[in-house]
Amino acid sequence: MHHPAQGTERATGVVLCYPAAQEYMLTHWAFRKLAGMLAREGFHVFRFDYYGTGDSAGAVHEGRVAEWVKDIRHAVNELQDLTGVQRVSLVGMRLGAALAVRAALEGLSTAGLVLWEPLVEGAAYLRELELLQTRRAARTLFPQPEVPLEVRQELLGFAFPRALHDDILALDLTALPAWPATRTHLVTATPKPEYERLQRHLEATGLPFQHHLVPEDTGASAVRESALLSNRVLQTITSLLKEVA
């Protein structure tokens, strides 16, 4: 939990929704920094680990999408109980963004929803992780035989059971009805066809929505790396949340 200085508190809190374990370590520093920036702007900020990840209870192989969506609801309730804020915004990155959308769709009231480089389609996301796995394996001294993702129970050094694989495979934000939120913000570093599909879908549903393209100046080729090496995207997210607070 990150608290603002006494006397600067806003009436809206923020819950940060991490990506999956395979990307958790890459984003941990950025989420801590974002939480500090938001607290300095008067927000109570709650960071948490999903069931079976980080410091939470449960084993890694027990993680499921439905359980993690419930964790978001519990995090919002905990933030409200501890601080008294009535309105809460969600910031989710990658898989965390898809989980935040599911939580909103299942009735969680949100003042604002920030989707940061979101997982739009589960199948495409899994292909990205598989490509990273292949590249990592190619750099090892003793490469192992390729095992299909749907068979393998591990991915990028973390347990990845078939049940979780199937949960993620079924995710598709462009197939969902409109979810209740004051405004949904899509924050990305580069344009991608999947983000364009999501934008068209949200505009068609009539959901209050804005797409913010925040190019980074680091020169890094990988979006996940470049998005975390600069303050620009963190400053953008902070400004967006201040608008709906």
Secondary structure, DSSP 4 states (H G I P E B T S, - for coil): -B-PPTT---SEEEEEE---HHHHHHHHHHHHHHHHHHHHTT--EEE---TTSTTSSS-GGG--HHHHHHHHHHHHHHHHHHH---EEEEEEETHHHHHHHHHHHTT---S-EEEES---BHHHHHHHHHHHHHHHHHTSSSPPPP--TTT-SEETTEE--HHHHHHHHT-BGGGSPP---S-EEEEESS--HHHHHHHHHHHHHT--EEEEE---SS--SSHHHHTTS-SHHHHHHHHHHHHH-
